Amino acid sequence: MTVVYHEEDGNIDVLQGETIGIIGYGNLGRPVALNLRDSGVTVKIGLKADESPAIVEADGFPFGDIEQVARDSNILFILIPNEVMPQAYIDKISPHLKRDTTLIFASAYNVAFGYIEPPSFVDVGLIAPRTIGAAVRERYLSGDGFYSFVAAGQDASGNIWDTILALAKGIGSLNAGAVEITMEQEAELDLFIQQAILPTFHHVMTTAATLLLGKGYPPEAAIMDLYISGEFNDYLERAATSGLLHALRLSTLTGQFGIFSRLERFNELKLERLMEITLDEIRDGQFSKEWAKEYADGYPRLRKLLKNQEGMDLWELEQQTIDLLKGF
Ligand SMILES: NC(=O)c1ccc[n+]([C@@H]2O[C@H](COP(=O)([O-])OP(=O)(O)OC[C@H]3O[C@@H](n4cnc5c(N)ncnc54)[C@H](OP(=O)(O)O)[C@@H]3O)[C@@H](O)[C@H]2O)c1
């Protein structure tokens, strides 16, 4: 049975006397640092040499270069982009690891796919919020909290869970709930949602828009009805609290008959097979190798793929729709 941790499972007192080294002050680093401080935890920010400390200073945090923070802190929360992390880890963090160091990641990617191999004498943990950095701060302040995955990659000290749960509570995740999985499962699930669900959704929307425009529907009306109205957000919100089927059953009877009578038409076996291939490529490491090469080459394929997408006529119509609805 999957374990879900809540407020009562975390004890922030175990962090007393510690200074948490936050490596990276970006989308997630800043909310994590602010939330920990507001929870009474002492933090110090590790910045790369050429990084401006202006925001860190304005926020009132002590800071230093990454090496210095790695040397001085027993607990390091590594919050820099996954693609640059292996090199930064080798150059600036690994030389300073001690027997009582704990490394905490917000994405298991590098550990799970073998790009970072911490020595066996350190603790390795994961606290991976299932939301964007801005929401990590907003939901801390509102008291709602946010879901996250937590994992213990390595428990050299025997105390890794105390640290993970104290930090998860400090950043505000236990208010909602932290779900325990393995490092590998987190990395694979994260990539699967990105690679199987978001492209499917994108494809469904662009295919529908292209079809409707081709059939002569006013672009603004069609695009607004497809996703700009926010009806989808409402549906997903209800699905998140009451379940997918319940959310569909909030439709009118006409709507429900339409949904369930046409559902089977879209039950394509091919979709399941494509998702399975996508998952297999993630799990056997093929995707991570492809991405490592793409990064090393300077993103040639990503640039091309983005250029193709940006060339679609639909985006101009989409912008017109947004402007029209906002009254510009
Ligand atoms: N963003 C999210 O919503 C989110 C959610 C869940 C998990 N995560 C995970 O959190 C981690 C951080 O993601 P993020 O989105 O916060 O990243 P980000 O916003 O891109 O953060 C970048 C931070 O890392 C610094 N940095 C960039 N290149 C560096 C290098 N070569 N060496 C050292 N520092 C470097 C940046 O400095 P400059 O600004 O000077 O480049 C900045 O301080 C990742 O593991 C990610 O998967 C993120």
The ligand as an SDF file (V2000), in Angstrom:
LIG
                    3D

 48 52  0  0  0  0  0  0  0  0999 V2000
   10.3690   24.6910  -11.6740 N   0  0  0  0  0  0  0  0  0  0  0  0
    9.5090   23.8810  -11.1400 C   0  0  0  0  0  0  0  0  0  0  0  0
    8.3440   24.2190  -11.0710 O   0  0  0  0  0  0  0  0  0  0  0  0
    9.9520   22.5250  -10.5960 C   0  0  0  0  0  0  0  0  0  0  0  0
    8.9840   21.6690  -10.0430 C   0  0  0  0  0  0  0  0  0  0  0  0
    9.3910   20.4480   -9.5180 C   0  0  0  0  0  0  0  0  0  0  0  0
   10.7360   20.0920   -9.5580 C   0  0  0  0  0  0  0  0  0  0  0  0
   11.6450   20.9290  -10.1470 N   0  0  0  0  0  0  0  0  0  0  0  0
   13.0700   20.5460  -10.1310 C   0  0  0  0  0  0  0  0  0  0  0  0
   13.7850   21.5350   -9.3920 O   0  0  0  0  0  0  0  0  0  0  0  0
   15.1080   21.6590   -9.9030 C   0  0  0  0  0  0  0  0  0  0  0  0
   15.3600   23.1150  -10.2630 C   0  0  0  0  0  0  0  0  0  0  0  0
   14.4810   23.4820  -11.3090 O   0  0  0  0  0  0  0  0  0  0  0  0
   14.0950   25.0010  -11.5740 P   0  0  0  0  0  0  0  0  0  0  0  0
   12.9500   24.9890  -12.5260 O   0  0  0  0  0  0  0  0  0  0  0  0
   13.9510   25.7300  -10.2800 O   0  0  0  0  0  0  0  0  0  0  0  0
   15.3870   25.5090  -12.3280 O   0  0  0  0  0  0  0  0  0  0  0  0
   15.6870   27.0060  -12.7750 P   0  0  0  0  0  0  0  0  0  0  0  0
   14.5660   27.9360  -12.4770 O   0  0  0  0  0  0  0  0  0  0  0  0
   16.1590   26.9490  -14.1750 O   0  0  0  0  0  0  0  0  0  0  0  0
   16.8240   27.3620  -11.7010 O   0  0  0  0  0  0  0  0  0  0  0  0
   17.9540   27.6840  -12.0630 C   0  0  0  0  0  0  0  0  0  0  0  0
   18.8940   28.0560  -10.9140 C   0  0  0  0  0  0  0  0  0  0  0  0
   20.0680   27.2840  -11.1340 O   0  0  0  0  0  0  0  0  0  0  0  0
   21.1170   28.1890  -11.5460 C   0  0  0  0  0  0  0  0  0  0  0  0
   21.9710   27.5650  -12.5590 N   0  0  0  0  0  0  0  0  0  0  0  0
   21.7710   27.4980  -13.9140 C   0  0  0  0  0  0  0  0  0  0  0  0
   22.8000   26.8660  -14.5020 N   0  0  0  0  0  0  0  0  0  0  0  0
   23.6540   26.5260  -13.5120 C   0  0  0  0  0  0  0  0  0  0  0  0
   24.9120   25.8640  -13.4950 C   0  0  0  0  0  0  0  0  0  0  0  0
   25.4850   25.4350  -14.6060 N   0  0  0  0  0  0  0  0  0  0  0  0
   25.5270   25.7030  -12.3000 N   0  0  0  0  0  0  0  0  0  0  0  0
   24.9510   26.1340  -11.1620 C   0  0  0  0  0  0  0  0  0  0  0  0
   23.7740   26.7810  -11.1070 N   0  0  0  0  0  0  0  0  0  0  0  0
   23.1220   26.9630  -12.2740 C   0  0  0  0  0  0  0  0  0  0  0  0
   20.3680   29.4050  -12.1040 C   0  0  0  0  0  0  0  0  0  0  0  0
   21.2050   30.5260  -12.1910 O   0  0  0  0  0  0  0  0  0  0  0  0
   20.9620   31.5480  -13.4310 P   0  0  0  0  0  0  0  0  0  0  0  0
   19.6110   32.1190  -13.2240 O   0  0  0  0  0  0  0  0  0  0  0  0
   22.0640   32.5420  -13.3120 O   0  0  0  0  0  0  0  0  0  0  0  0
   21.0560   30.7170  -14.6840 O   0  0  0  0  0  0  0  0  0  0  0  0
   19.2480   29.5100  -11.0540 C   0  0  0  0  0  0  0  0  0  0  0  0
   19.7070   29.9860   -9.8290 O   0  0  0  0  0  0  0  0  0  0  0  0
   15.1940   20.7000  -11.0910 C   0  0  0  0  0  0  0  0  0  0  0  0
   15.7040   19.4760  -10.6170 O   0  0  0  0  0  0  0  0  0  0  0  0
   13.7410   20.5400  -11.5040 C   0  0  0  0  0  0  0  0  0  0  0  0
   13.4920   19.3370  -12.1950 O   0  0  0  0  0  0  0  0  0  0  0  0
   11.2790   22.1380  -10.6500 C   0  0  0  0  0  0  0  0  0  0  0  0
  1  2  1  0
  2  3  2  0
  2  4  1  0
  4  5  1  0
  4 48  2  0
  5  6  2  0
  6  7  1  0
  7  8  2  0
  8  9  1  0
  8 48  1  0
  9 10  1  0
  9 46  1  0
 10 11  1  0
 11 12  1  0
 11 44  1  0
 12 13  1  0
 13 14  1  0
 14 15  2  0
 14 16  1  0
 14 17  1  0
 17 18  1  0
 18 19  2  0
 18 20  1  0
 18 21  1  0
 21 22  1  0
 22 23  1  0
 23 24  1  0
 23 42  1  0
 24 25  1  0
 25 26  1  0
 25 36  1  0
 26 27  1  0
 26 35  1  0
 27 28  2  0
 28 29  1  0
 29 30  1  0
 29 35  2  0
 30 31  1  0
 30 32  2  0
 32 33  1  0
 33 34  2  0
 34 35  1  0
 36 37  1  0
 36 42  1  0
 37 38  1  0
 38 39  2  0
 38 40  1  0
 38 41  1  0
 42 43  1  0
 44 45  1  0
 44 46  1  0
 46 47  1  0
M  CHG  2   8   1  16  -1
M  END
$$$$
